[in-house]
Amino acid sequence: MKPIERGQAWWTAVRGQAPRWLETWKARQLLVAGAVWLAVTLIFSIALYAQRVQVRVGDLAPRNVYAPFGVVDWAATARARAAAARAVPDVYTTDPRVLTQVDQQAADDFSLIGAMAADSAVPLAEREAALARLIPIGIPPAVWGQVLSQPPAGLKRLQQDTLVVLASVMGNGNGVRNTPLGRDEAQAFASQLAGQEETDPGLRAFLAALSRQLVRPNMFLNRQVTRERRERAAAAVPVVKILKGEQVLVQGQRVTPADIAVLKELGLLDQGFDPAPFLGSAMLAGVLTAILGGYFWFFRRNVLQTRGLTIITGIITVLALIGSQTLSSVPALSDLVVPAAAIMVAELVDTGLGLVLAGVLALSIAVLTGAEANVALVSFVGGVAGVIGISRIAHRNDIILTGLVVGLVNLVTLAGLYIMEGAVLAQLEVWQELVWGLVDGVLAAVVAMGSIPFLEAPFGIITSIKLIELSNPNQPLLRHLLVEAPGTYHHSMVVGNLAEAATEAVGGNSLLARVGAYYHDIGKSKRPYFFVDNQFGAENPHDKLSPSLSALIIASHVRDGVELAKKHHLPDAIVDFIRQHHGTTLIKYFYEKARQLDTGEGVVEDDFRYEGPRPQSKETAIVMLADASEATARTLKHPTAQNIEQVVRRIIKDRLEDGQLDDSNLTLKELDIIARTFTRVLTGVFHQRIEYPEPVLKEMERSQGRGGVGGKPPRMVRRLGGRGPTGG
């Protein structure tokens, strides 16, 4: 047994052992939704927890750690802004009143000195002691004696020198800051200036000491202005960013407090069990599951009632998330997963769901892998292109064409994004990514088509790819039908064309209808000569059989076809065409013949009906109508459009009145469309041949005799259309 067959058998066994409460489709779908939610939650959680690293300050980094997404390093930003603020010097404001007060104090001191110098009645020693007490500048009495001995002009000069020193230290753009260092520097500067103003050592010492004593702070810290300037400087520093993919830990290097801060910012620091990633993953998984479930419930509830389709959707979703996580380390393949998954869902389940899933997966993968919005956009657009392409597939080459379409859409989208960002398309890196976008599109189609068979067989689903494969004339059953029953083979091909055109006209699955029509009569290959398609004028074996036996043989081609189909492992969807293409219709010819030959025992109508069931879908019903219409139209002596339309509408009316279309969901409007389509196609198939006049035929014979088969037809024939004597 093949692996796919074993999988199908296992799934059948599992379904047979399911609890009774799971027989309701709502319970089954809730179970599937819960399983998908849990799986997606675990995928998100495992991915988040696996990224974390358990380290402390001073540890050696156990591995290289890269930022899974871009983030602002607030700790580094704070350090940079603090440094910028510290670089702004304190702002001091000068108080001009202080210098005025100091000058006044100097004037008062010199007035006192002048008064003492003029009072010669008081002994010099007493005057020296008094000045040392009243003006405590720390100079010896001898220096005070030298000052007191100065004439008024000398004292006036000393006063002017003092004012010059004070103005130089506290004015003229300078000032004394209200700090110990500022005062010390000012006093030293005053001493230096005093030495420049006075050459006499004693007077120089007096001038320096007095200036030092008079100097006081006249510049005071402006805290408000300083704070505002530092705030502006800090605000001007841009935030420090850690880019996606930037290395934040180097294996073997010591972990610093800054590293710990970065790991916390990225959520990569393992600090013991943290429920936040799991809770966040559960919430996000719930939203994604609800979106898919909501689409099913409101737009495709029939899919919910079909076994297996939601399971397939869940499997593809989970595998896509796992695949994206696995391929996240290979950026070149980042545009592969979403289109592949969307194509698979569109082909196996529903086209609209494929579009929804493309969006859901693009957002999910962006969150899961930390991808940028551009990556999510390219994945989504590629997925949509894949769904649109696969929805129109009719031939095997369309698979590669779909991949090329996805690749081109990826390429154009990437190019547009690069142009918007101002990138130069001529750069090698840009071209590499554009080429990989094209390659990813083709790979997505290849991966999807290669994966679909592993899901369609176990769940009994038939896809366009499988239908294209079954439509190949080299299929064993079709080759067998061609050899054993060539008339039936030709009939089936015509019915396939009829069914395809009509099904497409009413919005059904035209490819399924065509392929189903190819196989609907394969049972006739077992006893081909009992069917008029394959008798070719030979003796009819039914002439020697009773009507009831003939009816049994005719009806048996359905059972024989089902057996052949199962033997060759045809999908159930194709077997339905074999089983339902006659429904429970009456084998009217032999039924009427039996009634004519009835000897009084009575003829039971049910004995002359097919076993059925009646067609359960639009496609099988259309094949039933196409089968009968083609067979009847072939018997017309004059297959004009009017005659063909009468035949087609009569057959549709008979099947409708017989209840054969009750389960097909075909509307009266659609039946009218089918009738008009059948008429158009059959008129083209059975168009009347041109009957040329006798002179024309003789001229043609002479022309063939002269030019052989390769000669040109006579001018008269060319005027009639140039088709030759067969007309076709």
Secondary structure as GFF3:
##gff-version 3
##sequence-region A 1 728
A	DSSP	alpha_helix	3	16	.	.	.	ID=ss1
A	DSSP	three_ten_helix	20	23	.	.	.	ID=ss2
A	DSSP	alpha_helix	25	51	.	.	.	ID=ss3
A	DSSP	beta_strand	65	66	.	.	.	ID=ss4
A	DSSP	beta_strand	71	72	.	.	.	ID=ss5
A	DSSP	alpha_helix	74	86	.	.	.	ID=ss6
A	DSSP	beta_strand	92	94	.	.	.	ID=ss7
A	DSSP	alpha_helix	96	118	.	.	.	ID=ss8
A	DSSP	alpha_helix	124	134	.	.	.	ID=ss9
A	DSSP	alpha_helix	141	148	.	.	.	ID=ss10
A	DSSP	alpha_helix	152	170	.	.	.	ID=ss11
A	DSSP	alpha_helix	180	197	.	.	.	ID=ss12
A	DSSP	alpha_helix	201	214	.	.	.	ID=ss13
A	DSSP	beta_strand	219	221	.	.	.	ID=ss14
A	DSSP	alpha_helix	223	235	.	.	.	ID=ss15
A	DSSP	beta_strand	241	242	.	.	.	ID=ss16
A	DSSP	beta_strand	247	249	.	.	.	ID=ss17
A	DSSP	alpha_helix	257	266	.	.	.	ID=ss18
A	DSSP	alpha_helix	275	299	.	.	.	ID=ss19
A	DSSP	alpha_helix	301	304	.	.	.	ID=ss20
A	DSSP	alpha_helix	309	326	.	.	.	ID=ss21
A	DSSP	three_ten_helix	327	329	.	.	.	ID=ss22
A	DSSP	three_ten_helix	331	333	.	.	.	ID=ss23
A	DSSP	alpha_helix	337	348	.	.	.	ID=ss24
A	DSSP	alpha_helix	351	369	.	.	.	ID=ss25
A	DSSP	alpha_helix	373	391	.	.	.	ID=ss26
A	DSSP	alpha_helix	397	420	.	.	.	ID=ss27
A	DSSP	alpha_helix	428	451	.	.	.	ID=ss28
A	DSSP	alpha_helix	453	456	.	.	.	ID=ss29
A	DSSP	alpha_helix	464	470	.	.	.	ID=ss30
A	DSSP	alpha_helix	476	484	.	.	.	ID=ss31
A	DSSP	alpha_helix	486	505	.	.	.	ID=ss32
A	DSSP	alpha_helix	510	519	.	.	.	ID=ss33
A	DSSP	three_ten_helix	522	525	.	.	.	ID=ss34
A	DSSP	three_ten_helix	528	530	.	.	.	ID=ss35
A	DSSP	three_ten_helix	532	534	.	.	.	ID=ss36
A	DSSP	three_ten_helix	541	544	.	.	.	ID=ss37
A	DSSP	alpha_helix	547	567	.	.	.	ID=ss38
A	DSSP	alpha_helix	572	580	.	.	.	ID=ss39
A	DSSP	alpha_helix	588	596	.	.	.	ID=ss40
A	DSSP	three_ten_helix	605	608	.	.	.	ID=ss41
A	DSSP	alpha_helix	618	633	.	.	.	ID=ss42
A	DSSP	alpha_helix	641	657	.	.	.	ID=ss43
A	DSSP	alpha_helix	668	685	.	.	.	ID=ss44
A	DSSP	alpha_helix	694	707	.	.	.	ID=ss45
A	DSSP	three_ten_helix	708	710	.	.	.	ID=ss46
A	DSSP	alpha_helix	715	720	.	.	.	ID=ss47
###
